[in-house]
Amino acid sequence: MPAGNIISITITDQNGNVVETTATVNPDGSYSVDDVDVSSLIDGELTVTAETTDNNGNPVSDTDTAFLDATSPSLSVELQGAGEDDVYNIDEIGNNGSVTAQITFGEGTQVGDTLVVVDGNGNELFNGPVSQEMLDAGLALEVPVGTDAQNVSITATVSDPQGNTFSDSDNKGVANIAPEATITIDTIAGDDVINGEEATQTITVTGTVGGDARQG
């Protein structure tokens, strides 16, 4: 095939949508074309046909197939239970010191795609494949909140085998959640009255501490 010959290239998707372009034969017999826009084609198998003519005017062609997967998976993530002010207070944080994040999967996400979820400190909360149950009902995860935290955040990233990725994150403020120290004294001498007889003996004082009051 002489250098300079024009190669007509046709790319067709499964719905019959077509993209056409051309390439020129190089002196070494190769040809290439860059930046072919296939955004009008749907995901799935593509048929690629290259056609030209030889020196005698005879048609020459070849056909190959490729797979198009240009649709990224998608998801949304939301930290729940912060109230109308979007700031967690001590009553809105679980007894285990965490809050709940709900991840919902959208169009393009499929079973087997990879989901990675991290909190604001980079701690990995989930790393694994997306399941059908997750597609149907989403995924709830507990996000730890430190006692001195000013905010809590989470980022979820989903990727498919073709390398398409999508990320979403949520961030909410945290009020000072360290509980105030408390101390109480139990009733002394049974009635908070130390009579003469009791005054000549040793008495016991008991009570409890709470919040951030600690031993020592």
C-alpha positions as a printed NumPy array, in Angstrom:
array([[  0.   ,   0.   ,   0.   ],
       [  1.719,   3.22 ,  -1.105],
       [  2.402,   5.974,   1.364],
       [ -0.154,   8.73 ,   1.2  ],
       [ -3.133,   6.465,   0.584],
       [ -6.219,   7.476,   2.524],
       [ -7.761,   4.972,   4.944],
       [-11.47 ,   5.42 ,   5.668],
       [-12.332,   4.333,   9.2  ],
       [-15.879,   3.655,  10.384],
       [-16.81 ,   2.96 ,  14.015],
       [-20.312,   1.61 ,  14.648],
       [-22.027,   0.894,  17.967],
       [-24.701,  -1.706,  18.676],
       [-27.475,   0.788,  17.914],
       [-26.069,   1.6  ,  14.504],
       [-24.659,   4.987,  15.463],
       [-21.611,   5.741,  13.326],
       [-18.426,   7.774,  13.677],
       [-16.306,   8.226,  10.554],
       [-12.759,   9.491,  10.183],
       [ -9.735,   9.083,   7.915],
       [ -6.033,   8.35 ,   8.246],
       [ -3.069,   8.565,   5.899],
       [ -0.706,   5.664,   5.206],
       [  2.828,   6.343,   6.454],
       [  5.995,   5.376,   4.507],
       [  6.4  ,   2.322,   6.741],
       [  2.887,   1.149,   5.882],
       [  1.35 ,   2.094,   9.219],
       [ -1.465,   4.526,   9.835],
       [ -3.006,   6.132,  12.892],
       [ -5.581,   8.71 ,  13.839],
       [ -5.814,  10.525,  17.167],
       [ -8.591,  12.242,  19.106],
       [-11.477,  10.325,  17.572],
       [-14.655,  11.578,  19.283],
       [-16.811,   8.581,  20.225],
       [-19.042,  10.468,  22.666],
       [-22.054,   9.932,  20.393],
       [-21.725,   6.141,  20.654],
       [-23.334,   4.035,  23.364],
       [-21.471,   1.727,  25.711],
       [-20.962,  -1.808,  24.479],
       [-19.264,  -3.569,  21.597],
       [-18.042,  -1.406,  18.718],
       [-17.291,  -2.539,  15.184],
       [-14.305,  -0.802,  13.597],
       [-13.839,  -1.037,   9.83 ],
       [-10.863,   0.291,   7.831],
       [-11.174,   0.585,   4.04 ],
       [ -8.926,   1.753,   1.207],
       [ -7.931,   0.781,  -2.337],
       [ -4.686,  -0.696,  -3.619],
       [ -2.609,   0.522,  -6.569],
       [ -4.928,  -1.273,  -8.979],
       [ -8.063,   0.258,  -7.533],
       [ -9.131,  -2.914,  -5.761],
       [-10.931,  -2.373,  -2.44 ],
       [ -9.11 ,  -3.54 ,   0.689],
       [-10.737,  -3.666,   4.117],
       [-10.446,  -5.124,   7.59 ],
       [-12.798,  -5.256,  10.564],
       [-12.13 ,  -5.487,  14.29 ],
       [-14.133,  -5.025,  17.474],
       [-13.602,  -3.02 ,  20.635],
       [-15.569,  -2.46 ,  23.816],
       [-16.683,   1.005,  24.879],
       [-17.302,   1.739,  28.544],
       [-17.401,   5.501,  28.935],
       [-20.089,   5.643,  31.63 ],
       [-18.649,   6.193,  35.076],
       [-20.208,   4.56 ,  38.11 ],
       [-21.841,   6.992,  40.51 ],
       [-22.775,   7.327,  44.158],
       [-23.726,   9.824,  46.826],
       [-22.697,   9.904,  50.481],
       [-24.475,  11.651,  53.348],
       [-23.655,  11.97 ,  57.024],
       [-26.928,  11.522,  58.859],
       [-28.448,  12.694,  62.123],
       [-26.819,  16.111,  62.504],
       [-30.1  ,  17.998,  62.719],
       [-31.126,  21.157,  60.913],
       [-27.919,  23.004,  61.796],
       [-25.695,  20.317,  60.216],
       [-23.573,  20.316,  63.37 ],
       [-23.374,  17.253,  65.578],
       [-23.857,  17.772,  69.284],
       [-23.281,  15.214,  72.009],
       [-26.865,  13.981,  71.827],
       [-26.571,  13.337,  68.087],
       [-23.438,  11.23 ,  68.336],
       [-23.861,   7.543,  69.112],
       [-22.868,   5.968,  72.397],
       [-19.969,   4.354,  70.542],
       [-18.615,   7.777,  69.549],
       [-19.592,   7.563,  65.89 ],
       [-22.127,   8.887,  63.402],
       [-23.785,   7.092,  60.512],
       [-22.995,   7.723,  56.852],
       [-25.326,   6.43 ,  54.147],
       [-23.915,   5.629,  50.712],
       [-26.354,   5.361,  47.801],
       [-25.305,   4.03 ,  44.405],
       [-26.499,   5.575,  41.166],
       [-26.595,   4.915,  37.453],
       [-23.556,   3.197,  35.991],
       [-22.529,   1.385,  39.17 ],
       [-22.522,  -2.388,  38.806],
       [-21.941,  -5.442,  40.948],
       [-18.201,  -6.016,  41.215],
       [-17.173,  -2.365,  40.989],
       [-14.723,  -1.42 ,  43.727],
       [-15.761,   0.842,  46.604],
       [-13.258,   2.557,  48.898],
       [-14.436,   4.699,  51.815],
       [-12.186,   6.769,  54.099],
       [-12.833,   9.21 ,  56.909],
       [-11.305,  12.65 ,  57.244],
       [ -8.205,  11.223,  58.901],
       [ -7.562,   8.818,  56.047],
       [ -8.746,   5.778,  57.977],
       [-10.205,   3.171,  55.645],
       [-13.794,   2.326,  56.58 ],
       [-14.515,   0.034,  53.628],
       [-12.591,  -1.439,  50.714],
       [-14.282,  -4.091,  48.636],
       [-16.602,  -4.972,  45.784],
       [-20.074,  -3.544,  45.329],
       [-22.758,  -6.174,  45.904],
       [-26.31 ,  -6.417,  44.613],
       [-27.56 ,  -5.798,  48.152],
       [-25.577,  -2.561,  48.244],
       [-27.023,  -1.476,  44.899],
       [-30.536,  -2.172,  46.176],
       [-30.341,  -0.744,  49.691],
       [-27.152,   1.308,  49.829],
       [-24.48 ,   0.941,  52.48 ],
       [-24.485,   2.386,  56.007],
       [-21.138,   2.88 ,  57.74 ],
       [-20.187,   4.197,  61.167],
       [-17.749,   7.108,  61.086],
       [-15.76 ,   7.668,  64.306],
       [-15.822,  11.119,  65.899],
       [-12.973,  12.088,  68.205],
       [-13.843,  13.792,  71.487],
       [-11.876,  16.881,  70.423],
       [-13.065,  16.857,  66.798],
       [-14.285,  20.079,  65.201],
       [-15.752,  18.304,  62.194],
       [-16.319,  14.857,  60.746],
       [-15.976,  13.931,  57.079],
       [-16.187,  10.939,  54.786],
       [-15.197,  10.299,  51.163],
       [-16.413,   7.4  ,  49.04 ],
       [-14.881,   6.44 ,  45.685],
       [-16.244,   3.82 ,  43.304],
       [-14.333,   2.547,  40.255],
       [-15.144,   0.058,  37.522],
       [-12.798,  -2.451,  35.841],
       [-12.285,  -0.059,  32.906],
       [-10.812,   2.595,  35.201],
       [-13.786,   4.957,  35.349],
       [-14.047,   6.477,  38.826],
       [-16.459,   8.658,  40.762],
       [-16.131,  10.208,  44.217],
       [-18.409,  12.015,  46.625],
       [-17.861,  13.324,  50.131],
       [-19.713,  14.912,  53.021],
       [-18.506,  17.026,  55.906],
       [-20.3  ,  18.314,  58.99 ],
       [-19.271,  20.318,  62.009],
       [-19.014,  18.937,  65.517],
       [-19.814,  20.946,  68.645],
       [-17.593,  20.469,  71.678],
       [-18.598,  16.934,  72.505],
       [-16.358,  16.338,  75.494],
       [-18.854,  15.843,  78.331],
       [-18.499,  18.165,  81.277],
       [-17.034,  16.692,  84.426],
       [-19.606,  15.919,  87.104],
       [-19.318,  14.775,  90.678],
       [-22.057,  13.818,  93.117],
       [-22.015,  12.842,  96.796],
       [-24.316,  10.144,  98.066],
       [-26.435,  10.637, 101.152],
       [-24.164,  10.749, 104.214],
       [-25.038,   8.701, 107.299],
       [-28.243,   7.581, 105.643],
       [-30.039,  10.907, 106.116],
       [-27.366,  13.591, 105.617],
       [-27.474,  14.173, 109.384],
       [-24.547,  13.135, 111.551],
       [-25.857,  12.666, 115.066],
       [-23.856,  12.604, 118.247],
       [-23.296,   8.886, 118.198],
       [-22.217,   8.927, 114.56 ],
       [-19.906,  11.853, 115.212],
       [-17.821,   9.716, 117.548],
       [-17.309,   7.104, 114.847],
       [-15.848,   7.086, 111.383],
       [-18.267,   7.833, 108.592],
       [-18.199,   6.88 , 104.931],
       [-18.518,   9.382, 102.115],
       [-19.348,   7.923,  98.705],
       [-20.346,   9.307,  95.349],
       [-19.824,   9.115,  91.612],
       [-18.028,  11.069,  88.941],
       [-19.005,  11.394,  85.308],
       [-18.162,  13.094,  82.059],
       [-14.464,  13.701,  81.55 ],
       [-13.598,  13.376,  85.247],
       [-11.127,  10.524,  85.356],
       [ -9.076,   8.572,  87.806],
       [ -6.104,  10.585,  89.003]])
